[in-house]
Amino acid sequence: MKVTLEEGLRALREASEQAKSIKIELDDEYLALIARVEARTENQSGADKSWVWRLDRAFRDYYKNVRYVGPAR
């Protein structure tokens, strides 16, 4: 099935409208856990986060040549 640009844009508009009605509520326990993670030393401004870029590069290098071969027979 060939999808046209107009169909793709229509689907995005519909999804955007639908997303406006979604309400996400975070409970106090979850918010407290977020605060604890954000307060960790390694998450502070100025902390060395270069490992993120190394991890991203390793991930991309590993998967750049992966090809789908289909289900096993």
C-alpha positions, 0 to 999 in steps of 0.5 A: 500500500502506497501512502501519500504525503496528504494521507500522512499529514492527515494522520499526523493531524488526527494524532495531534488532535487526539493527543490533546485529550490525553491527561497524564497524572504523576503520583507523589511517589513517582515525582519523588523518585524523579527528584532523587534522580535529578539530585544525583551528582552525575545529573548536575549541570557541569557533570561529565556526561560524555558517556552518553555520546559514547553509548549512542555511538556504540549503539549506532555502530552496532545496529547500522548493518543489521538487516531483517531476515524474516521469521525462522522457518 
